[in-house]
Amino acid sequence: MMAASERAVVTVPSLGDQAYRIVRDMVTSGELAPGERLTERGLASRLGVSPTPIREAISRLTHERLLLRVDGRTLQVTAPSLRHLREMSLISGALEGVAARLAAEYASKEELDEIARVHRTSLPGDAATRGDRREAEARKRHEFHELIARASRNQSLLDMIATAEAFGRPLRLRAQLSGGAEMSIARAVEEHGEIIVALRARDGVRAEEIVRAHTAWIAERYLSFAEEHGLVAADDLADRPSGG
């Protein structure tokens, strides 16, 4: 009789899973812009796979409302409204607060050290030498939050955060790279330092409190930036395919 270990199924990410994660990242990173038209065949060609895994990925992404079906062949990247972004930022902030609370309990010393290391690499450099470093620093500040979420040890929470912040991420990056963002960035990294202190103290209540206030303030800043620069759709036109 075969041992249980010999009968165990070895699971690896399927092509559908891989296609889903790649296309999803293309949407959330802004590589596929809000409102952009897509086809199954075009995505399959772009990823170098057959249409079958692309259809599986599209099914999941339309369920998450990251893609909208225009007709039988055409899809469109969702163009969220300001209201939708504001509502999703509230949800994301609450979820990230819970993640920080759990991370304070479950994170290993090595994970906390890595969170602190990434924080240090995200600190803004001297204004005269920043140049190309600005985007790298901004991405490190995003990674800081990702590491805290992972340390929560809760995959369902990770998935919900990823969905809630899907369209906020590229807007946050653009806001940080804009002129006059220095004071906001300085405040953000200072608060990151406070989050690390709470995590190391294993004070989950305090960590959650800081993260929720921090994410709410960040959302207010990037949503104001998006509105001022016309980067979001009007409420009555958003979240539905455009005609023509």
N, C-alpha and C positions, 0 to 999 in steps of 0.2 A: 504493500500500500504506500502511495506517495505521501511524503510529509507535506504539511500545509504550506511550508515555505517553498516547496517545489511546484505547488499548484498556483502560487500567488501570481496575479496578473501584474505585469510591469507596465506602468502607465507613463506616457510621455506626452508632451503637448501635441495635439493633432494639428494638421495643416489648417483646419478651421480655427482652432484656438490661436495659432500663430498669426493667421491673417487678421483675426479680430483684434488682437493686441496691437498689431502694426498699424492698421487703419485707424483704430481708436486713438493711438498716439499721434497720427498724422492730423486728426481732427483737433485733439486737445492742445497740441503744440502750435496750431495755427498754420501748419504746412498746407492743410486743406482749409481754405478760408470759408467763413460763414457765407452761405449763399452760393458757393461753388457747385456747379453741376458735375455729376459723375455718372459713369455707367459700370455695370458689372464687368463687361469686357475690358473696359479701360483699366479698372482696378486690377483685374486678373493679369493683364499685360504688364502693368507697373510693378506688381509683386512677383511676376514670373511663376504664377501658379495657374491651375485650371479654374474654371468658373465655380466648381462645386464648393471649395472652401470659402470663396468670396461670398457666395450666396449665404453660407452659414454665418459668416461675419456680419453681413448686411442685416440678416434677420435679427441678430442680437443688438446691433447698433440702432436699428429702427425702433426696437423695443425700448431702448434707452432714450430715444428721441434725439440722438446725436445726428442721425440721418433721417431724411424724410423722402418718401416715395412720391415722385412727381407723376410718373406714368409707368407703364410696364417695363421700360428699359432704363429710365432715367431716375437718378436720385439727386438730392440736394443736401448739402451740409446745412444743418439748422442755423438760422440766424436769430439768436435769442434777443428778446427785448430787454430793456433796462429793468423793467419790473421782474422779469424772469430771473435775470442775473442777481438782482437784489434778494429775491426770495431764496435762490439757491445758495447765496453767500451766507444767509442766516442758517440754513440747514448745514452747510459745510462747517461753519464755525462751531455749531453745537456738536457735530460729530468729531471734529478735531479736538475739542475740549475733552470729550469722553476718551479719545485715544490718548491724550496726554495723561489723563487720570490713570488709565490702565498701564501706560508706559512707566509711570512712577512706581507702580507695583511690580511689574514684570521685567523691565529692562535689566539686562546684565550690566556689569561694570564696563565690559568691552563695548557694549552698545552705547552707553552713556559717554564713554570716552570718544567714540566715533562721532556722536552728535556734537560734542564740544569741539572736536577737530574741524568738522565741516563748518561750524559756526565761525571759527577763527579764520578759515579761508574765505569766508563770505564778507569779512569786514572791508569796508571801502578803503582803497588806498589813497595816497596823496592825490589831490585834485590835479596836479600837474603831470602825474604819471599814469593816471587811470586808463584813459583811452580804451584799448581793446579789452581791458580787464573788466569793464563794467558789466558786460553780459555774463561773463563767467561767474562773477560775484553774485549776480542776480539769480543765476541758476543754482548756485550753492545755497542761497537762502531758501529756495524752493525745496532743495534736497533736505535741508534741515527739518522742515515739516514732514517730509516723506519718511525720514528715519524715525521720527517720534511716532508716527502712525504705525510703522512696521513693528516698533517695539511694543505695541499694544497687544501683539500676538493674536489679533482677531481679524481674520481674512474678510469676513462679512463687513466689518467696519471699514477696512481698506477699500473694498469695492464700492461701498456707498459714498465714501469721501471722493473717490476718483470720479464718480458720476456727478456728484454735487458741484465739484469744482471744474468740470470739464471745460467750460468756456471762459472761466475766470482766469485761468492760468496764462494764456497769451496776453490778455489785457493787463494783468499784473506786471508781466515782463515789459511790455511797452511803456507802462507808466514809470517803471523804475529807470528805464533808459532815456526818458524824456528830460529836457532841461528843467532845472529847478527842483529836482527830486531829492537833492542831497539831505535836506533836513528830515524828510520823511524816512529815508533810508537809515539815517543815524538813529532815529527813534526806534525803528524796527529792529535793528541789531542790538540796541540796548535792551529791548524787551526780550529778545532771544536769550540774552545773557541771564535775565531773570527767570526765564523758563528752565534753563539748565540748572540754576540754583535749586529750584523747586523739585526738579526731577532727581537730583543727587540727594536731596533731603528726604526723598520718598514721600513727599507731601503732595498726594494726588489731588486733593481739594484745591490747593493753591495753584498747582500746575494747570488744572482745568480752568480755574478762574482767570489766570493770566492769558491763556491761549484764547479763550472765548473773547475777552476784551481786545486782545491783539488782532485777531482775525476780523472782528467787527470794524475796527479802526482802519485796517488795511483795505477792507472791502469798500468802505466809504471813500477812501482816497482814490482807488482805481476806478470805481464806478463814476465818480465825479469827473475824472480824467476822460473816461470813455464817452460820457455825455457831452463834455465840452468839445471833444474832437470828432463827434459824429461817428463813433465806432460801433454803435449798437443800433438795432432796428427800432423803429417806432412801435409802440405797443400793439397798434391795430394791424401791423403788417408782419410782425414777427411770428416765428414758430409755425409758418405754413409755407408751402412751396409757392414761388412766384410764377406768374403766368407768362405766356409768350414763348 
